[in-house]
Amino acid sequence: MTHPVPALPVNPRLHAVPAYRQGRSAPSGASKLSSNESPHPPLASVRAAVQERLDGIHRYPQMSAPEVIGRLAQRYGVDPSLVTVGAGSVELAAQLIHATAGEGDEVIFAWRSFEAYPSLVRIAGAEPVMVPLDAEHRHDLDAMLDAITPRTRLVFVCNPNNPTGSVVGAAELERFVDAVPRDVLVVIDEAYVHFDGTEYTPRADAGERVRGAGLELFRRFPHVAVLHTFSKAYGLAGLRIGYALAPAMIAENQRKAAVPFGVTDLAQAAAVASLDAEEELAARIAEVVAQRDRLHGLLLAAGWPAVRSEANFVWVPAGDRTAELDELLNAGGVVARSFPGEGVRISAGSAEDVDRVAAALADAPEETRA
């Protein structure tokens, strides 16, 4: 006897939410340039720090992440209560949305930008407001300001932007933040800031210069939060840890919205060890930036419309030739991230990876070259 399938409850919000699409895996021997990962293996000191904690994985991690948060608070000269951690900047973005927005509210961001934004907003019950990038694949800040309504609760500025690699300069970002109503949170997502070669911004309270515009704006404006991650430049993508600096009330609500025990003890140990090894990491970042710029030049020389990037990838707005470029790379043993009908994002890998991209571009039939 068969039984009817029960009509189990389904959250109707999820009808409009596609599952997040991870960058495709690469077959053996191919270059995986689809996920903006570091091409370098873990540093020896980071590996040792993780190894030391393995005997304790039968215990829950400390939810408050006191060592990581303490170190970050000291580094940035802020109260530890303003620092929160999460399983990568994507979870922190979700925390910030849940901390500020709900049914009937709006969250604004540029488009195309980080692929998870619209899904995270819809899961929270809010409405995503997607403002098209300008003709140079940059944030259209004036259009984003025009999109703000009484229902707007949060605005994301992904800087450098994923997948285009474009940057909002410090002065124009400051003008934008200053123009946003103080009851709207501006979240500056700086997941790729370590690869940004633009000039650092001066701190108002010290002679030093800080990387990225977000931290300085956080210090100066009451409605700014900043996201950073250990996944990209620090090479901890597999351990999932990022952090946010946010106003006190927002940070308090983030902790309420966070997944309990979401950041493992291994991830916390690796983050602290990475903060102790920034000179070694700086050399690795310089290698990635050099390969990114080389990749950009190769694409331009092959006739593809590559966009100048300040992240660890290059965006090729190939439009209706997107599938053609993706197939060309695949044939040459390169797996990139394709956005059908829009373009291809190619991560900056090792010199060997970029060599493989160069060979794939060179192997294109003459009549099909861009």
VOFI-792702 format. One line per field, with one value per residue (C-alpha): z negated, x negated, y; residue in three letters; residue number from 1; chain. Coordinates in Angstrom, 3 decimals. Layout:
REM VOFI-792702
pz: c(Z|...)
px: c(X|...)
py: c(Y|...)
r: c(ALA|...)
k: c(NUM|...)
c: c(A|...)
END
This chain:
REM VOFI-792702
pz: c(0.000|0.948|-1.055|0.410|0.134|-2.597|-1.730|-3.961|-4.766|-2.537|-3.241|-0.266|-0.368|0.880|4.199|5.328|3.873|6.030|4.231|4.054|6.931|5.934|8.448|10.522|9.490|11.872|13.226|12.360|13.993|14.781|13.183|10.887|11.300|10.507|6.781|6.079|3.779|2.849|5.058|2.117|-0.456|-4.157|-5.780|-8.005|-11.080|-10.344|-9.774|-13.103|-14.947|-13.576|-14.387|-18.014|-18.365|-16.812|-20.133|-21.290|-18.463|-20.682|-22.523|-21.311|-20.267|-22.229|-20.625|-21.648|-19.832|-22.467|-21.090|-17.508|-18.532|-21.056|-18.466|-15.884|-18.406|-19.375|-15.762|-14.823|-18.108|-18.759|-21.633|-21.297|-21.465|-17.988|-16.426|-15.394|-13.675|-11.383|-9.006|-6.317|-5.231|-3.644|-7.045|-8.405|-5.529|-6.500|-10.144|-9.167|-7.021|-9.804|-12.298|-10.330|-7.900|-7.788|-6.060|-3.783|-4.159|-1.329|-0.947|1.857|3.670|7.079|9.718|10.762|7.411|4.890|6.005|2.504|1.729|3.319|1.810|-1.675|-1.507|-0.354|-3.014|-5.612|-4.159|-2.782|0.810|2.772|4.760|7.460|9.011|12.332|12.542|14.759|18.227|16.694|14.508|11.365|8.671|9.828|6.511|7.635|8.802|5.515|3.586|5.755|4.936|1.186|-0.147|-3.624|-3.459|-2.942|-5.896|-4.515|-1.527|-0.486|1.286|2.400|2.693|4.681|6.392|7.091|9.977|11.771|9.626|9.832|6.892|5.398|4.477|0.936|1.725|3.723|1.128|-1.622|0.310|0.762|-2.897|-3.981|-1.707|-2.991|-5.766|-9.193|-9.812|-6.891|-7.525|-4.883|-4.774|-3.005|-2.007|-1.704|-1.173|1.532|0.067|-0.371|3.404|3.901|5.156|4.812|2.278|-1.340|-3.134|-6.068|-9.525|-11.057|-14.491|-13.548|-11.080|-9.654|-6.499|-6.461|-3.636|-2.083|-2.685|-4.876|-8.161|-8.136|-7.320|-10.122|-12.525|-11.297|-10.583|-12.951|-10.247|-8.661|-9.055|-7.394|-6.369|-6.058|-5.550|-6.101|-3.075|-0.278|-1.022|-4.167|-2.366|-4.934|-2.614|-3.824|-7.498|-7.138|-9.255|-8.668|-10.820|-10.883|-12.549|-13.233|-15.458|-18.936|-18.532|-15.151|-16.496|-19.413|-17.018|-14.811|-17.732|-18.209|-14.527|-14.324|-14.016|-17.431|-17.372|-13.692|-13.837|-14.825|-17.212|-14.325|-12.309|-15.255|-15.770|-12.074|-12.029|-14.939|-13.362|-10.088|-11.827|-13.142|-9.649|-7.622|-6.157|-4.597|-3.430|-1.914|0.362|1.468|2.109|4.272|6.359|6.841|7.854|10.372|11.930|11.932|13.889|16.240|16.773|17.555|20.147|21.794|22.170|23.671|26.066|27.187|27.916|24.948|23.091|19.706|16.939|14.877|11.484|7.932|6.624|7.120|10.347|13.728|15.163|18.884|19.889|22.949|23.327|25.965|26.398|22.771|23.578|26.307|23.912|21.243|23.687|24.929|21.392|20.587|23.682|22.406|18.957|17.181|15.141|14.606|13.333|16.149|15.831|18.893|21.262|19.107|18.764|17.252|14.011|13.958|10.635|10.493|9.753|9.843|12.683|14.008|13.971|15.916|18.338|18.998|19.653|22.076|23.921|24.096|25.573|28.051|29.200|30.277|34.020|35.785|37.105|33.606|31.757|30.097)
px: c(0.000|-1.358|-0.769|-0.228|-3.157|-2.279|-2.078|-4.947|-5.289|-7.577|-8.718|-7.317|-10.257|-12.511|-10.656|-12.559|-15.914|-18.271|-20.758|-24.190|-26.312|-29.863|-32.652|-33.015|-35.593|-38.437|-39.368|-42.789|-45.539|-43.334|-43.487|-40.578|-40.145|-36.443|-36.319|-38.821|-40.822|-44.448|-46.754|-49.123|-48.962|-48.717|-51.723|-53.718|-52.938|-49.219|-49.286|-51.111|-48.544|-45.697|-47.546|-47.910|-44.136|-43.182|-43.142|-40.357|-37.871|-35.570|-34.846|-32.724|-34.642|-34.385|-31.483|-32.922|-36.228|-38.068|-41.590|-40.680|-38.383|-40.899|-43.648|-41.437|-40.150|-43.723|-44.798|-42.024|-41.854|-38.192|-36.208|-35.963|-32.166|-32.214|-33.959|-31.988|-33.065|-31.292|-31.833|-33.315|-32.107|-29.029|-27.686|-28.492|-26.548|-23.597|-23.966|-23.881|-20.794|-18.953|-20.133|-18.563|-15.874|-12.740|-9.382|-8.668|-12.120|-14.583|-18.298|-20.179|-23.281|-24.887|-24.356|-26.145|-27.860|-28.361|-26.081|-24.802|-23.373|-19.918|-19.403|-20.453|-18.074|-15.115|-15.739|-15.479|-12.092|-13.293|-13.317|-16.570|-16.962|-19.564|-21.057|-22.864|-26.580|-27.618|-29.144|-32.607|-31.389|-31.575|-29.039|-26.642|-26.557|-24.147|-21.652|-22.062|-21.288|-18.228|-17.053|-16.883|-13.325|-11.759|-11.807|-15.578|-17.419|-20.834|-23.081|-25.961|-29.009|-31.259|-34.676|-36.534|-33.448|-32.923|-32.906|-34.086|-37.100|-36.259|-36.844|-34.984|-37.599|-37.907|-36.653|-33.616|-32.758|-32.923|-30.567|-28.179|-28.227|-27.704|-24.646|-22.998|-20.445|-21.822|-19.047|-20.305|-23.305|-26.044|-27.978|-31.328|-32.243|-36.030|-36.576|-39.156|-40.715|-44.173|-44.599|-43.628|-46.654|-45.078|-46.554|-45.714|-43.484|-44.779|-43.430|-41.879|-43.331|-46.859|-49.650|-49.389|-47.563|-44.985|-44.156|-40.758|-38.337|-35.922|-37.822|-38.310|-34.637|-33.638|-35.590|-33.990|-30.353|-27.788|-25.997|-28.874|-29.912|-32.871|-33.316|-36.674|-37.509|-40.370|-39.270|-41.028|-44.366|-44.936|-44.157|-41.727|-38.770|-38.340|-38.161|-35.493|-36.206|-35.629|-34.931|-32.933|-33.308|-29.881|-28.080|-27.379|-23.651|-24.178|-26.991|-24.792|-22.036|-24.563|-25.541|-21.868|-21.512|-24.750|-24.744|-25.825|-29.358|-29.611|-33.338|-35.383|-38.304|-40.556|-39.484|-40.117|-43.602|-44.409|-43.204|-45.436|-48.429|-47.720|-47.700|-51.162|-52.443|-51.444|-54.912|-54.889|-51.323|-52.220|-54.741|-52.065|-49.589|-52.175|-52.535|-48.773|-48.541|-51.357|-49.599|-46.265|-47.806|-49.495|-46.171|-44.469|-47.133|-46.891|-43.129|-43.377|-46.097|-43.847|-41.073|-38.800|-37.265|-38.875|-38.198|-41.044|-40.819|-41.863|-40.831|-42.314|-40.422|-39.686|-36.222|-35.614|-32.212|-31.956|-28.171|-26.813|-30.329|-30.487|-29.899|-32.537|-35.189|-34.209|-34.488|-37.840|-39.211|-37.776|-39.425|-42.732|-42.356|-41.078|-37.861|-36.584|-33.288|-30.838|-27.791|-25.720|-25.137|-27.167|-30.774|-33.476|-35.369|-38.840|-40.649|-44.317|-46.072|-49.704|-52.082|-51.423|-47.682|-48.059|-50.413|-47.573|-45.154|-47.678|-47.980|-44.187|-43.814|-46.625|-44.980|-41.792|-41.132|-42.049|-38.534|-37.020|-39.396|-37.756)
py: c(0.000|3.393|6.521|9.990|12.375|14.863|18.535|19.593|23.287|25.345|28.874|30.832|33.260|30.497|30.197|33.301|32.195|30.138|27.919|29.524|28.299|27.441|27.894|24.748|22.183|21.511|18.079|16.707|18.730|21.732|25.186|26.055|29.800|29.926|30.759|33.574|31.329|31.807|29.726|29.230|26.421|27.341|28.961|26.621|28.728|28.620|24.886|24.432|26.581|24.476|21.253|22.323|22.654|19.311|17.478|19.780|19.392|17.335|20.609|23.497|26.613|29.842|31.697|35.064|34.368|36.436|36.079|36.993|39.827|41.130|41.225|42.954|45.483|46.324|46.608|49.018|50.877|50.082|48.622|44.805|45.074|46.627|43.597|40.521|37.316|34.894|32.002|34.225|37.664|36.072|35.035|38.476|40.027|37.838|38.892|42.563|42.093|40.259|42.875|45.728|44.534|42.428|42.126|45.072|46.627|47.240|46.559|48.324|47.121|47.471|44.820|42.871|42.482|39.675|36.874|36.071|39.524|39.099|35.658|36.755|39.711|37.609|34.954|37.726|38.693|42.030|43.243|43.513|46.738|46.106|49.257|48.648|49.355|52.243|51.894|51.389|48.485|50.652|51.489|54.209|56.024|58.734|56.120|54.257|57.442|58.003|54.460|55.143|55.298|55.398|51.575|51.356|49.866|48.914|49.657|47.393|48.799|45.937|47.572|46.224|44.900|41.209|40.201|43.355|44.268|47.982|50.326|53.257|55.842|57.189|60.691|59.583|56.941|59.548|61.839|58.926|57.902|61.493|61.767|58.568|59.204|58.361|55.838|53.698|51.428|51.565|48.282|48.528|44.987|44.921|41.195|41.953|45.090|43.549|43.386|47.036|48.927|52.366|54.747|54.049|56.532|58.610|58.003|61.084|60.343|59.244|59.760|56.246|55.285|52.495|50.108|50.745|53.572|51.654|51.704|55.443|56.006|53.636|55.822|59.027|58.131|56.566|54.557|52.607|48.968|47.250|43.603|41.843|38.176|35.765|33.722|35.611|37.274|35.199|31.943|30.501|29.923|26.342|27.314|30.065|33.114|36.797|39.834|43.033|46.401|47.868|50.396|49.048|48.413|46.732|44.542|43.494|42.437|40.640|38.446|37.596|36.680|34.690|30.908|29.569|28.150|29.115|29.917|26.900|26.889|25.818|28.852|31.162|29.750|30.075|33.685|34.680|32.922|34.715|38.094|37.191|36.343|39.376|39.969|36.499|37.024|40.399|38.689|36.226|39.033|40.792|37.616|37.369|41.041|40.569|37.569|39.440|42.304|39.861|38.086|41.400|42.228|38.806|39.120|42.599|41.467|38.615|41.115|40.402|43.394|42.777|45.295|46.720|45.019|45.844|42.418|38.924|38.239|39.787|40.394|39.942|41.413|39.203|39.532|37.173|35.711|34.570|30.900|31.066|32.374|29.873|26.982|28.273|28.328|24.898|23.447|24.812|23.273|26.398|26.465|30.030|31.478|32.111|34.364|33.413|36.296|38.695|37.686|35.508|36.100|34.572|34.307|35.269|32.006|31.005|31.819|28.315|28.955|32.185|30.431|28.015|30.894|32.391|29.089|28.706|32.195|31.548|28.310|30.067|29.759|32.993|33.533|33.286|35.587|38.584)
r: c(MET|THR|HIS|PRO|VAL|PRO|ALA|LEU|PRO|VAL|ASN|PRO|ARG|LEU|HIS|ALA|VAL|PRO|ALA|TYR|ARG|GLN|GLY|ARG|SER|ALA|PRO|SER|GLY|ALA|SER|LYS|LEU|SER|SER|ASN|GLU|SER|PRO|HIS|PRO|PRO|LEU|ALA|SER|VAL|ARG|ALA|ALA|VAL|GLN|GLU|ARG|LEU|ASP|GLY|ILE|HIS|ARG|TYR|PRO|GLN|MET|SER|ALA|PRO|GLU|VAL|ILE|GLY|ARG|LEU|ALA|GLN|ARG|TYR|GLY|VAL|ASP|PRO|SER|LEU|VAL|THR|VAL|GLY|ALA|GLY|SER|VAL|GLU|LEU|ALA|ALA|GLN|LEU|ILE|HIS|ALA|THR|ALA|GLY|GLU|GLY|ASP|GLU|VAL|ILE|PHE|ALA|TRP|ARG|SER|PHE|GLU|ALA|TYR|PRO|SER|LEU|VAL|ARG|ILE|ALA|GLY|ALA|GLU|PRO|VAL|MET|VAL|PRO|LEU|ASP|ALA|GLU|HIS|ARG|HIS|ASP|LEU|ASP|ALA|MET|LEU|ASP|ALA|ILE|THR|PRO|ARG|THR|ARG|LEU|VAL|PHE|VAL|CYS|ASN|PRO|ASN|ASN|PRO|THR|GLY|SER|VAL|VAL|GLY|ALA|ALA|GLU|LEU|GLU|ARG|PHE|VAL|ASP|ALA|VAL|PRO|ARG|ASP|VAL|LEU|VAL|VAL|ILE|ASP|GLU|ALA|TYR|VAL|HIS|PHE|ASP|GLY|THR|GLU|TYR|THR|PRO|ARG|ALA|ASP|ALA|GLY|GLU|ARG|VAL|ARG|GLY|ALA|GLY|LEU|GLU|LEU|PHE|ARG|ARG|PHE|PRO|HIS|VAL|ALA|VAL|LEU|HIS|THR|PHE|SER|LYS|ALA|TYR|GLY|LEU|ALA|GLY|LEU|ARG|ILE|GLY|TYR|ALA|LEU|ALA|PRO|ALA|MET|ILE|ALA|GLU|ASN|GLN|ARG|LYS|ALA|ALA|VAL|PRO|PHE|GLY|VAL|THR|ASP|LEU|ALA|GLN|ALA|ALA|ALA|VAL|ALA|SER|LEU|ASP|ALA|GLU|GLU|GLU|LEU|ALA|ALA|ARG|ILE|ALA|GLU|VAL|VAL|ALA|GLN|ARG|ASP|ARG|LEU|HIS|GLY|LEU|LEU|LEU|ALA|ALA|GLY|TRP|PRO|ALA|VAL|ARG|SER|GLU|ALA|ASN|PHE|VAL|TRP|VAL|PRO|ALA|GLY|ASP|ARG|THR|ALA|GLU|LEU|ASP|GLU|LEU|LEU|ASN|ALA|GLY|GLY|VAL|VAL|ALA|ARG|SER|PHE|PRO|GLY|GLU|GLY|VAL|ARG|ILE|SER|ALA|GLY|SER|ALA|GLU|ASP|VAL|ASP|ARG|VAL|ALA|ALA|ALA|LEU|ALA|ASP|ALA|PRO|GLU|GLU|THR|ARG|ALA)
k: c(1|2|3|4|5|6|7|8|9|10|11|12|13|14|15|16|17|18|19|20|21|22|23|24|25|26|27|28|29|30|31|32|33|34|35|36|37|38|39|40|41|42|43|44|45|46|47|48|49|50|51|52|53|54|55|56|57|58|59|60|61|62|63|64|65|66|67|68|69|70|71|72|73|74|75|76|77|78|79|80|81|82|83|84|85|86|87|88|89|90|91|92|93|94|95|96|97|98|99|100|101|102|103|104|105|106|107|108|109|110|111|112|113|114|115|116|117|118|119|120|121|122|123|124|125|126|127|128|129|130|131|132|133|134|135|136|137|138|139|140|141|142|143|144|145|146|147|148|149|150|151|152|153|154|155|156|157|158|159|160|161|162|163|164|165|166|167|168|169|170|171|172|173|174|175|176|177|178|179|180|181|182|183|184|185|186|187|188|189|190|191|192|193|194|195|196|197|198|199|200|201|202|203|204|205|206|207|208|209|210|211|212|213|214|215|216|217|218|219|220|221|222|223|224|225|226|227|228|229|230|231|232|233|234|235|236|237|238|239|240|241|242|243|244|245|246|247|248|249|250|251|252|253|254|255|256|257|258|259|260|261|262|263|264|265|266|267|268|269|270|271|272|273|274|275|276|277|278|279|280|281|282|283|284|285|286|287|288|289|290|291|292|293|294|295|296|297|298|299|300|301|302|303|304|305|306|307|308|309|310|311|312|313|314|315|316|317|318|319|320|321|322|323|324|325|326|327|328|329|330|331|332|333|334|335|336|337|338|339|340|341|342|343|344|345|346|347|348|349|350|351|352|353|354|355|356|357|358|359|360|361|362|363|364|365|366|367|368|369|370)
c: c(A|A|A|A|A|A|A|A|A|A|A|A|A|A|A|A|A|A|A|A|A|A|A|A|A|A|A|A|A|A|A|A|A|A|A|A|A|A|A|A|A|A|A|A|A|A|A|A|A|A|A|A|A|A|A|A|A|A|A|A|A|A|A|A|A|A|A|A|A|A|A|A|A|A|A|A|A|A|A|A|A|A|A|A|A|A|A|A|A|A|A|A|A|A|A|A|A|A|A|A|A|A|A|A|A|A|A|A|A|A|A|A|A|A|A|A|A|A|A|A|A|A|A|A|A|A|A|A|A|A|A|A|A|A|A|A|A|A|A|A|A|A|A|A|A|A|A|A|A|A|A|A|A|A|A|A|A|A|A|A|A|A|A|A|A|A|A|A|A|A|A|A|A|A|A|A|A|A|A|A|A|A|A|A|A|A|A|A|A|A|A|A|A|A|A|A|A|A|A|A|A|A|A|A|A|A|A|A|A|A|A|A|A|A|A|A|A|A|A|A|A|A|A|A|A|A|A|A|A|A|A|A|A|A|A|A|A|A|A|A|A|A|A|A|A|A|A|A|A|A|A|A|A|A|A|A|A|A|A|A|A|A|A|A|A|A|A|A|A|A|A|A|A|A|A|A|A|A|A|A|A|A|A|A|A|A|A|A|A|A|A|A|A|A|A|A|A|A|A|A|A|A|A|A|A|A|A|A|A|A|A|A|A|A|A|A|A|A|A|A|A|A|A|A|A|A|A|A|A|A|A|A|A|A|A|A|A|A|A|A|A|A|A|A|A|A|A|A|A|A|A|A|A|A|A|A|A|A|A|A|A|A|A|A|A|A|A|A|A|A)
END
